[in-house]
């Protein structure tokens, strides 16, 4: 299995690669963008760490690559950024394109157990067992043993979940406006119920508020920024980051959920790009780049 390079674009001194490949896990063609900083192209390059960035509902790899502006900080510190897609596309499942918050663009970074979704909607295994190993094989100067994870909204939930389940894979975790307690909000209940069924013990394996209680990794802070003008936070109650802070009490991460409420910011990429510098510096520390 190999990547097809659809485009290679000069950006901030490095290159943004728009890639595609056929997936044995989702049984669909998958898109992924990879940003390689200028250090990757040095005459004698060292292995560079990786920041895995997970996007939110409806997004593709293009959204963050074009609007988050990780690139200048990736060049400053010397790490690559991997932007996966948010779901399989073109699985031809009835109903997958009926709503914006379920199905296409809304894979929720889990492995579905319910038919018909279980055949294709396996984003958890896709990321860990296929995409990241393939990147390590094809880009030999990227270090899959030194990775951080970050995400926004549904992707913020994905970052928290993947980190809390896999502290041996990811050194650090941060999130922008994450869906922090999906079992208790409409978005999460819709996706968990359809992908995982009614058995809530399955839900608990993917809910950060359940996972944090039994976390077994190093005691490092998790950085979260949340805008106070975000309607999904203050009006619709979809995000619930305070629930994660509460769930972490008396857990190994008690006091280490660094929830920063930032006045006046909404849910958009204007918000994300305003705080990317802080998140990149945070991850650079745990990547050993400072």
C-alpha positions as CSV (number, residue, x, y, z in Angstrom):
1,X,0.0,0.0,0.0
2,X,1.3,3.4,-0.9
3,X,0.2,7.0,-0.9
4,X,-0.6,8.9,-4.1
5,X,0.6,12.5,-4.0
6,X,-2.3,14.5,-5.4
7,X,-0.6,17.9,-4.8
8,X,2.6,19.2,-3.3
9,X,2.3,22.8,-2.2
10,X,5.1,25.1,-0.9
11,X,3.9,26.7,2.3
12,X,5.8,28.6,5.1
13,X,9.1,27.2,3.9
14,X,8.0,23.6,4.0
15,X,5.6,21.6,1.9
16,X,1.9,20.6,2.3
17,X,1.3,17.2,0.7
18,X,-2.2,16.2,-0.3
19,X,-2.3,12.4,-0.3
20,X,-4.7,9.6,-0.9
21,X,-4.6,5.9,-0.5
22,X,-6.9,2.8,-0.6
23,X,-7.7,1.7,2.9
24,X,-7.9,-2.0,3.9
25,X,-9.7,-1.0,7.1
26,X,-12.4,1.4,5.9
27,X,-12.6,-0.3,2.5
28,X,-12.7,3.2,0.9
29,X,-10.3,5.6,-0.6
30,X,-9.0,7.9,2.1
31,X,-7.5,11.4,1.9
32,X,-4.9,12.8,4.3
33,X,-2.8,16.0,4.2
34,X,0.7,16.0,5.7
35,X,2.8,19.2,6.3
36,X,6.5,18.7,6.2
37,X,8.5,21.6,7.7
38,X,11.7,22.9,6.2
39,X,13.8,20.7,8.5
40,X,12.5,17.6,6.7
41,X,14.3,18.7,3.6
42,X,17.7,19.5,5.2
43,X,20.8,17.9,3.7
44,X,21.1,15.5,6.7
45,X,17.7,15.5,8.3
46,X,17.0,14.2,11.8
47,X,13.8,12.3,12.5
48,X,11.0,14.8,13.2
49,X,8.1,14.4,15.6
50,X,4.5,14.3,14.4
51,X,1.5,16.3,15.6
52,X,-1.7,14.4,14.6
53,X,-4.6,16.9,14.2
54,X,-8.2,15.7,14.2
55,X,-10.9,17.9,12.6
56,X,-14.5,18.3,13.6
57,X,-17.9,17.5,12.1
58,X,-18.2,18.0,8.3
59,X,-14.5,18.8,7.9
60,X,-12.0,17.3,5.4
61,X,-8.2,17.5,5.6
62,X,-8.4,20.8,3.9
63,X,-10.1,22.8,6.6
64,X,-7.2,22.9,9.2
65,X,-4.5,22.8,6.5
66,X,-5.9,26.1,5.0
67,X,-7.2,27.9,8.1
68,X,-5.5,26.8,11.3
69,X,-1.9,28.0,10.5
70,X,0.0,25.3,12.2
71,X,2.7,25.6,9.5
72,X,4.8,28.5,10.8
73,X,5.0,26.8,14.2
74,X,5.8,23.4,12.7
75,X,8.8,25.2,11.0
76,X,9.7,27.0,14.2
77,X,10.0,23.9,16.3
78,X,10.6,21.2,13.7
79,X,7.6,18.8,13.6
80,X,5.3,17.5,11.0
81,X,1.5,17.8,11.0
82,X,-0.8,15.0,9.9
83,X,-4.4,16.0,9.0
84,X,-6.6,12.9,8.5
85,X,-10.1,12.9,7.1
86,X,-13.1,12.7,9.6
87,X,-14.7,9.6,8.2
88,X,-14.8,7.2,5.3
89,X,-16.3,8.7,2.1
90,X,-18.2,6.9,-0.6
91,X,-19.0,3.8,1.5
92,X,-22.4,3.7,-0.2
93,X,-24.3,3.1,3.0
94,X,-27.9,4.1,3.0
95,X,-28.4,7.3,5.1
96,X,-24.7,8.2,5.4
97,X,-25.3,11.5,3.7
98,X,-28.7,12.4,5.2
99,X,-27.4,14.6,8.0
100,X,-24.3,16.7,8.7
101,X,-23.8,15.3,12.2
102,X,-23.8,11.6,11.4
103,X,-22.3,9.5,8.7
104,X,-20.1,11.1,6.1
105,X,-17.8,13.7,7.8
106,X,-18.8,12.4,11.3
107,X,-16.9,9.2,11.9
108,X,-16.3,10.1,15.6
109,X,-12.9,8.4,15.6
110,X,-14.3,5.1,16.8
111,X,-14.8,1.6,15.5
112,X,-18.4,1.0,14.8
113,X,-19.9,-2.3,16.0
114,X,-23.4,-1.9,14.5
115,X,-24.3,-2.9,11.0
116,X,-24.2,-1.4,8.4
117,X,-21.6,1.0,9.8
118,X,-19.2,-1.6,11.2
119,X,-17.8,-2.6,7.8
120,X,-16.4,0.9,7.0
121,X,-16.7,3.3,9.9
122,X,-13.5,2.1,11.8
123,X,-11.6,5.3,12.2
124,X,-10.0,4.3,15.5
125,X,-8.3,1.3,13.9
126,X,-7.7,3.2,10.7
127,X,-5.6,5.9,12.4
128,X,-3.6,3.7,14.7
129,X,-3.2,0.5,12.7
130,X,-3.0,1.9,9.1
131,X,-2.5,5.6,8.6
132,X,0.3,6.3,11.1
133,X,2.3,3.1,10.4
134,X,2.0,3.9,6.6
135,X,3.3,7.4,7.2
136,X,6.2,6.0,9.2
137,X,7.0,3.6,6.4
138,X,6.8,6.1,3.5
139,X,8.3,9.2,5.2
140,X,11.4,7.7,6.9
141,X,12.4,11.0,8.5
142,X,9.2,11.2,10.5
143,X,9.3,9.7,14.0
144,X,6.1,7.7,14.9
145,X,7.7,7.1,18.3
146,X,7.4,10.8,19.1
147,X,3.9,12.0,18.5
148,X,1.4,14.4,20.0
149,X,-2.3,14.7,19.3
150,X,-4.7,17.7,19.0
151,X,-8.1,18.3,17.6
152,X,-11.2,20.6,17.4
153,X,-14.8,19.8,18.4
154,X,-15.4,16.2,17.3
155,X,-11.7,16.1,16.7
156,X,-11.0,17.5,20.1
157,X,-13.1,14.6,21.5
158,X,-11.1,12.3,19.3
159,X,-7.8,13.7,20.6
160,X,-8.8,13.3,24.2
161,X,-10.1,9.8,23.7
162,X,-7.2,8.5,21.7
163,X,-4.7,10.0,24.1
164,X,-6.4,8.7,27.2
165,X,-6.6,5.2,25.7
166,X,-3.1,5.3,24.2
167,X,-0.6,7.2,26.4
168,X,2.1,4.9,25.2
169,X,1.6,6.3,21.6
170,X,1.1,10.0,22.3
171,X,3.3,12.2,24.4
172,X,0.8,15.0,24.9
173,X,-2.7,16.1,24.1
174,X,-4.6,19.4,23.5
175,X,-8.0,20.3,22.2
176,X,-10.0,23.3,20.9
177,X,-13.6,23.3,22.1
178,X,-13.8,19.5,22.4
179,X,-17.0,17.3,22.7
180,X,-15.7,16.3,26.1
181,X,-18.5,14.1,27.4
182,X,-20.3,12.7,24.2
183,X,-22.4,10.3,26.2
184,X,-24.3,13.3,27.6
185,X,-24.8,15.5,24.6
186,X,-27.0,15.1,21.5
187,X,-24.1,14.8,19.0
188,X,-22.5,12.0,20.9
189,X,-25.6,10.2,21.7
190,X,-26.7,10.2,18.1
191,X,-23.3,8.8,16.9
192,X,-22.6,6.5,19.8
193,X,-26.2,5.1,19.6
194,X,-26.0,4.4,15.8
195,X,-22.4,3.3,15.6
196,X,-22.1,1.4,18.9
197,X,-25.7,0.4,19.8
198,X,-27.6,0.8,23.0
199,X,-25.0,-0.9,25.3
200,X,-23.5,2.0,27.2
201,X,-20.6,0.0,28.4
202,X,-19.4,0.3,24.8
203,X,-19.9,4.1,24.9
204,X,-17.7,4.3,28.1
205,X,-14.8,2.9,26.1
206,X,-14.8,6.0,24.0
207,X,-16.0,8.7,26.4
208,X,-13.1,10.9,27.8
209,X,-15.1,11.4,31.0
210,X,-15.0,7.6,31.6
211,X,-11.5,7.1,30.3
212,X,-9.9,9.7,32.5
213,X,-10.8,7.9,35.7
214,X,-8.6,4.9,34.8
215,X,-5.8,6.7,32.9
216,X,-2.4,4.9,33.3
217,X,0.0,7.2,31.5
218,X,2.4,9.9,32.7
219,X,0.9,12.7,34.7
220,X,1.0,15.6,32.2
221,X,-1.5,18.4,31.7
222,X,-4.0,18.4,28.9
223,X,-4.5,21.8,27.4
224,X,-8.0,22.9,26.3
225,X,-9.1,26.2,25.0
226,X,-12.9,27.0,24.9
227,X,-14.4,30.2,23.6
228,X,-17.2,31.7,25.8
229,X,-19.1,32.9,22.7
230,X,-19.3,29.4,21.2
231,X,-23.0,28.6,20.8
232,X,-22.3,24.9,20.9
233,X,-20.8,25.5,24.4
234,X,-23.0,28.2,26.0
235,X,-26.4,27.6,24.3
236,X,-26.5,24.1,22.9
237,X,-24.5,22.3,25.7
238,X,-22.8,20.0,23.2
239,X,-19.2,20.4,24.5
240,X,-19.3,20.1,28.3
241,X,-15.6,20.6,29.0
242,X,-16.3,21.2,32.7
243,X,-17.6,17.6,32.9
244,X,-14.1,16.4,32.1
245,X,-12.5,18.6,34.7
246,X,-15.0,17.1,37.3
247,X,-14.4,13.6,36.1
248,X,-10.7,14.0,36.5
249,X,-11.0,14.7,40.2
250,X,-9.5,11.9,42.3
251,X,-8.1,10.4,39.0
252,X,-4.4,10.2,38.0
253,X,-5.0,13.5,36.1
254,X,-6.6,15.4,39.0
255,X,-5.8,19.1,38.6
256,X,-4.1,18.5,35.2
257,X,-7.0,19.4,32.9
258,X,-6.0,22.9,31.9
259,X,-9.3,24.3,30.8
260,X,-8.8,27.9,29.5
261,X,-12.1,29.8,28.9
262,X,-11.3,32.6,26.4
263,X,-13.8,35.5,26.4
264,X,-15.6,36.3,23.2
265,X,-14.3,33.5,20.9
266,X,-16.7,31.3,18.9
267,X,-16.3,27.8,17.5
268,X,-14.7,28.8,14.2
269,X,-11.2,28.6,12.8
270,X,-10.8,32.3,13.7
271,X,-10.8,30.9,17.3
272,X,-8.5,28.0,16.5
273,X,-5.9,30.0,14.7
274,X,-5.8,32.5,17.5
275,X,-4.4,29.9,20.0
276,X,-2.5,27.6,17.7
277,X,0.8,29.1,18.8
278,X,0.1,28.2,22.5
279,X,-0.8,24.6,21.5
280,X,2.3,24.2,19.3
281,X,4.6,25.4,22.1
282,X,2.8,23.1,24.5
283,X,3.4,20.1,22.3
284,X,6.9,21.1,21.4
285,X,7.8,20.9,25.1
286,X,6.8,17.2,25.3
287,X,8.3,16.4,21.9
288,X,11.6,17.4,23.3
289,X,12.0,20.3,20.9
290,X,12.4,23.1,23.5
